[in-house]
Structure formats: structure tokens, C-alpha cells
């Protein structure tokens, strides 16, 4: 870190403190050359991609918007807010890990569906009905059958994989 007074690059940290919310570290430094002290702040740079909507618009990823969408699907279901928050945190981390600058909104929707499939079947179907925009009852039934077949496959895999 360059000293703001003499521009020397050599200094030492004499005190570090975490902010109240745990998002920032405050460091007091002392320049090895001029001896003056200065403060620096260190924070995580969250780089999330822009979300490309189906109509081509681009908007920043909005954590709370995704949470609200999942909450709507989970309305009157026994799904804790902490579970919803964890799902969105996991999706957000996946987006950060890709390093992509833009991501289609459909990818986020699919990740939400994958997570809801593990959490609550009814919430999954509710979200899928909006996300996939079913044209008729046949498409809805196809999605239900697909979900039931997947659940059956997982159950068989569990029984077969447990060694009994």
C-alpha cells in the first residue's frame, strides 16, 4: 500500500478492526519511511454479472428480487426464509464463480427451479408455471410427470446406493 504522504510502498499494519457488519476491515498503517500513519479499508469486491432479460434488456442481478419470486412460490408452504436466502446465496455464488459479465435470466430461473425441486414440490410447480409460462394444461401435466419421474429415480438411486 502506497503512503499517501511520501508515496513509499513500505509500511506496516499497526491495528486491524472488523466493521460492525463484518463487511469491511479497517487497517491503521504506519509508513516505514516517513513514520506517518494512515487508514485503509478493505472490502470484498462483489462482481455479479448483468442479467439479460428475455426481451434483451439488461439489469443488475437483484438478490432481493430473486428472494421475492421464490417467496411468492413458497407462499403458505413450510419453507423457512433462511432456506430461501441460502438458495439465493448459492445461486449468487455460482454466478460470481462463472466470471461471466452477462447471464441470461433463464439460467437463473433454471437454478431456482433446481433448488426448489429439492426444497418443496408445490413451490417448484408454482415457480415453474410462471417461469416456463405454460400455454395449456398439457404442458403443465408434462412438467408434473417429469417431476414425479425424477423423484422416483432419486428414490430408487437412494435405495440402490445404500447397499441394502
N, C-alpha and C positions, 0 to 999 in steps of 0.2 A: 504494500500500500504506500503510495507516494505521500510524503509530508506536504500539507498544504502551505507550509511556511517557507521551507527551504528546498522542496522537491526531492529530497533524498529518499531513496527507496528502502532504506534500512530503518526499521522501527520495531518496537516490542509491544505486545499487548500487556497492559498492566491490570486490566479489570474487564470481565465479561459478564453481562447480565441478560437474562431472557426477559422479553417483554411480558406484560400481563397475559396476553392472549397466546403466547408461545410462538408467534409467527415471526418475530424479529429478535435478533441478538444485537445488543448494544455493546460496542467494544471501545474502551479507553486505550489509546495508544500513546507511546512516547517515542519521539524521533531519536535515533541513536546519534545523529549529527548535531542538531541544534538544541535538543533536550526539551522542546516544546511538546505539549500534549494536545491531542485532538481526538474526536469521537467519530467512529464509523458505525454504520448499521448494515447488518447482513440479513437478507431475507431470501426465501426460495422464489425463484422466478417460475411462475406457473405459465406455461405456454400451451394453450389449448388451441386446437385448430378452429377455423371458421366453419360453420355448419352451412352446407349448401342445401337449400330447400328444394322441393320438387319443382317449383316454378322458376328456379335459377337464382332466387335471392340468396344473399349471404348474410349471416348474422353470427355474432359471437356465441359460443357454447354457453348456455344458461343453466347452471346447476338447478336452481330453484324451479325453472320451467319443467325440467325433466321430472323432478320430485312431484310437482303438482299433477302432471299427467299420470304418474304411477299412483298417486294418492286417489285420483278420480277412479281409476280402475279397481283400487282396493277398498273403495267406499263400502262401509258396512261389512267388511271382512276382517278377520282376526289377524291383521298384518300390522306389526308394530312399526312406528315411524323410524325407529333405529334400523330396521331391516331394509326399509325403502332407502334410507340415507346411505346405508352400506352398499346397496346395489348401485346407486348413482355414483358413489365414490369409486367403486370398482370400474364402472364404465368410463368415468373421467380419467382414471389412471391408465386404462387401456388406450384412450385417445392420446394422452401425453406420451405414452411409450411408443406409439407409432411414429411420432416425429413429423407426421403429415401436417401441412399448412391448412388443408381443407379436407372435410369429410362429408359425405352425403348423409342427410338426415335419416335416410333409410337404414344406414348402418347402425345408427344409434337406436332406432326403433327395433331392429332385429336383436340387438344386445339386450334391450329392455325385455323383449319377449322371451329370450333365452333365460334371463334371470327370473321373470315371473313364472315360467314353466316349473322352476324349482321351488317357488315360494307358494303359489296359490293358483289352482286351476281356473277358478272363476275369474280372478283378476286377469289371468292370461287371456282368456276368451274375450273379456271386456276390452282389453287393450288391443287385441288382435282385430276385433270388429271395427275399431276406429282406424287403427294403423293400416290395415290391409284393405279397408274400405270395401267390404263385401258387397257385391252387386245384388245377390239374391240369397235365399235360404240354402240353396245347394252349395254355394261356396262356403257358407258358414258351417254346414254339416261336414263338408270335406275337411275343414280345419279341425273340427271337433274329433272326427275319426282319426285324423293324423295324430292329434294329441293323445288320444286313447291308445293307439298303437305304440307310440313312443313310450308311454307309461308302462305298458305291458312288456315291451322289450327291456326296459330298465329293470323291471321286477324279475324277469327271467334271468337277466345278467347277474343280479344280486344273488339269487338262489344258486345259480350255476357257479358263480365265482366264490361262494363261501365254503365250498368243499363238502357240502352235505348232499 
